[in-house]
Amino acid sequence: MKKIGCLFVSLILISVNSGGQDKMGVRVGMTSEQNLQALTDPSLYSTISGFDDRYQGVRGSPRMLDTLLPSTVKLKGEPELFEVKIDIDVVRNTMLFVLSSSGDLLEVASSWIEELIIHDGERDLLFRTTDGLKFDRELRGNRFYQVLYEGPHLFIKIPDRDFLEASFTGLYNPDKRYDEYVPNDKYYLMGSDSILHRVQLNRKSLSRLFPSWSKQINSVFRENSEDPEQQVIRLLEEVQ
């Protein structure tokens, strides 16, 4: 495992054209700092300005953690694992990190990431991307997902945020003077058809996907008695 100082030697340079599409080229012999910068889009966020004096700004964040945590990162096509402090922007589908030489907050598109392990002090959180997986409904881009249970019936969580706009200028609009990012995480279970199906963490939703598991679901999945994620994990451990 290497520290961030020897990261990303001879990687593909990303640049963003006026249409927002990535173009690729190769730069050989770059320093580690240059390679980090080569994988980033420096224009992370545009400034949001209010539309009258009553506007109170933005609450919440598109970031999953709102902090940078020590993590192990594996890039696609790279044999090495790298250690860096990161966060995930769940709206833009990017990995965020700080460039050590300048302190700038930069991002790497999810398409370059094979796996992330975030070390939050109590446990390791394993993340991959949805590239190559089949879902019961189309997703918005190549999304990061957390592996909750790995097996024939893969159980994952896709962290997400809904953006709710302020609404206070019209006569009958609610007096909501701020924009807001609201958590809206989504859960998926892989069915016998090798497709990931979106589920709610309750007996009704699980029984609809796996009708033959009704007995085990009723036995294991006791709503409001413990963390629903852990209940689903216990169910999968029992049936697999």
C-alpha positions in Angstrom: 0.0 0.0 0.0 1.4 3.4 -0.9 0.9 6.9 0.6 -0.7 9.6 -1.5 2.8 11.0 -2.3 3.4 8.3 -4.9 -0.1 8.2 -6.3 -1.3 8.0 -9.9 1.9 7.8 -12.0 1.3 7.9 -15.7 -2.5 8.0 -15.5 -4.9 9.3 -18.1 -5.4 13.1 -18.0 -9.0 14.3 -17.8 -10.0 17.6 -19.2 -13.5 19.1 -19.6 -14.6 20.7 -22.8 -17.4 23.3 -23.2 -20.0 20.5 -23.6 -19.0 18.8 -20.3 -17.7 15.6 -21.9 -14.4 14.0 -20.8 -11.5 13.8 -23.3 -8.6 11.5 -22.7 -4.9 11.8 -23.4 -1.7 10.4 -21.8 0.9 12.3 -19.9 4.1 10.3 -19.0 6.5 11.1 -16.2 4.1 13.3 -14.2 4.7 14.0 -10.5 2.3 12.6 -7.9 0.8 16.0 -7.4 0.3 16.5 -11.1 -1.3 13.1 -11.5 -3.7 13.9 -8.7 -4.6 17.2 -10.4 -4.9 15.5 -13.8 -7.8 13.3 -12.5 -9.8 16.3 -11.2 -12.4 18.8 -12.3 -11.3 22.0 -10.4 -14.8 23.6 -10.8 -16.6 21.8 -8.1 -19.5 24.0 -7.3 -20.8 27.3 -8.5 -21.8 30.0 -6.1 -25.6 30.1 -5.3 -27.0 33.5 -4.9 -30.4 34.4 -3.5 -33.2 35.8 -5.6 -34.4 38.3 -2.9 -33.4 39.5 0.6 -35.5 36.8 2.3 -33.5 33.9 0.8 -31.6 32.0 3.5 -29.2 30.0 1.5 -28.7 26.2 1.3 -29.1 23.7 4.1 -27.6 20.3 4.0 -25.0 19.1 1.5 -24.6 16.9 -1.5 -21.7 15.2 0.4 -22.2 11.9 2.1 -20.0 12.5 5.1 -19.5 16.3 5.2 -15.9 15.5 6.3 -12.8 13.8 4.9 -12.1 10.4 6.4 -9.0 8.2 6.0 -9.7 5.7 3.2 -8.1 3.1 1.0 -8.6 3.7 -2.7 -8.3 1.4 -5.7 -8.3 2.9 -9.1 -9.4 1.0 -12.2 -6.5 -0.6 -14.0 -4.1 0.1 -11.1 -2.7 -2.8 -9.0 -1.7 -0.5 -6.1 -3.9 0.6 -3.2 -3.6 4.2 -2.0 -4.3 5.9 1.3 -6.0 9.3 1.2 -8.7 11.2 3.1 -11.9 11.4 1.0 -15.6 12.2 1.0 -18.2 11.3 -1.7 -20.4 13.8 -3.5 -23.5 11.6 -4.0 -25.1 14.1 -6.5 -22.1 14.6 -8.8 -21.0 10.9 -8.3 -17.4 11.9 -7.5 -14.8 11.2 -4.9 -13.6 14.4 -3.1 -10.1 14.8 -1.7 -7.7 17.6 -0.7 -4.5 18.2 -2.8 -1.7 18.2 -0.2 0.4 20.8 -2.0 -2.3 23.5 -2.3 -5.1 22.5 0.1 -7.6 22.7 -2.8 -10.6 20.5 -2.6 -10.7 18.4 -5.8 -12.8 15.6 -7.2 -12.4 12.4 -9.2 -15.2 11.0 -11.4 -16.7 7.7 -10.2 -15.8 6.1 -13.6 -12.1 6.0 -12.4 -12.8 4.3 -9.1 -12.9 0.5 -8.6 -13.3 0.4 -4.9 -13.2 2.6 -1.8 -12.8 1.5 1.8 -13.7 4.3 4.2 -12.3 3.9 7.8 -14.7 5.8 10.1 -13.0 4.8 13.3 -15.4 2.0 14.3 -15.7 0.0 11.1 -14.7 -0.1 7.5 -17.3 0.9 4.9 -16.8 -0.7 1.5 -17.9 1.2 -1.6 -17.9 0.3 -5.3 -19.6 1.7 -8.4 -22.7 0.6 -10.3 -20.9 0.2 -13.6 -21.6 -3.2 -15.0 -24.5 -4.1 -12.7 -28.1 -4.6 -13.8 -30.9 -2.7 -12.1 -34.7 -2.9 -12.3 -34.8 0.8 -13.1 -32.3 3.1 -14.8 -29.9 5.0 -12.5 -28.6 8.5 -12.8 -25.0 8.0 -13.9 -22.4 5.7 -12.5 -23.3 5.7 -8.8 -21.3 4.8 -5.7 -22.9 2.1 -3.6 -22.1 0.7 -0.1 -21.8 -3.1 0.1 -24.0 -4.1 3.1 -23.9 -7.9 2.4 -22.0 -9.7 -0.3 -23.3 -13.1 -1.6 -25.6 -14.5 -4.2 -28.2 -12.0 -3.1 -26.1 -8.8 -3.0 -27.5 -6.2 -0.6 -26.4 -2.6 -1.3 -27.2 1.0 -0.3 -26.9 3.9 -2.8 -26.4 7.1 -0.8 -28.4 9.9 -2.4 -29.7 13.4 -1.8 -32.9 15.2 -3.1 -32.5 18.9 -3.7 -35.6 20.8 -2.6 -35.8 24.4 -3.8 -36.9 27.4 -1.8 -40.5 28.4 -2.3 -41.7 31.7 -0.9 -42.2 34.3 -3.6 -45.7 33.4 -4.8 -48.9 34.3 -3.1 -49.8 30.7 -2.2 -46.3 29.2 -2.0 -45.1 27.8 1.4 -42.8 30.1 3.3 -39.7 28.0 2.7 -36.8 30.5 2.4 -33.9 28.1 1.8 -32.8 25.4 -0.6 -32.2 22.1 1.0 -30.4 18.8 0.4 -32.4 16.0 2.0 -31.0 12.4 2.4 -32.8 9.8 0.3 -30.7 6.7 0.4 -31.9 3.7 -1.7 -31.6 0.0 -1.0 -31.3 -2.8 -3.6 -31.3 -6.6 -3.4 -30.2 -8.9 -6.1 -32.9 -11.3 -7.1 -32.7 -14.8 -8.6 -32.7 -13.1 -12.1 -29.3 -11.4 -11.3 -31.0 -8.0 -11.3 -30.7 -5.6 -8.4 -34.3 -4.7 -7.3 -35.1 -1.6 -5.3 -36.6 -2.6 -1.9 -38.0 -1.0 1.2 -36.6 -2.4 4.4 -39.9 -4.0 5.5 -41.6 -7.4 5.4 -44.0 -6.4 2.6 -41.4 -5.3 0.2 -39.1 -8.2 0.9 -41.9 -10.8 0.6 -42.9 -9.3 -2.8 -39.3 -9.9 -4.1 -38.8 -13.3 -2.4 -42.3 -14.9 -1.9 -40.7 -18.2 -1.0 -38.9 -16.6 1.9 -42.1 -15.5 3.7 -41.5 -17.8 6.7 -38.0 -16.6 7.3 -38.9 -13.0 6.7 -41.7 -13.1 9.3 -39.4 -14.8 11.7 -36.3 -12.6 11.3 -37.6 -9.3 10.2 -39.3 -7.8 13.2 -40.0 -4.2 12.3 -39.0 -1.5 14.9 -37.1 -4.0 17.0 -33.6 -3.3 15.5 -31.7 -1.6 12.7 -33.6 -2.6 9.5 -30.3 -3.0 7.6 -29.1 -5.5 10.2 -32.4 -7.4 10.0 -32.0 -7.8 6.2 -28.4 -9.0 6.7 -29.6 -11.6 9.3 -32.3 -12.7 6.8 -29.7 -13.2 4.1 -27.4 -15.1 6.4 -30.3 -17.5 7.2 -31.5 -18.2 3.7 -28.1 -18.4 1.9 
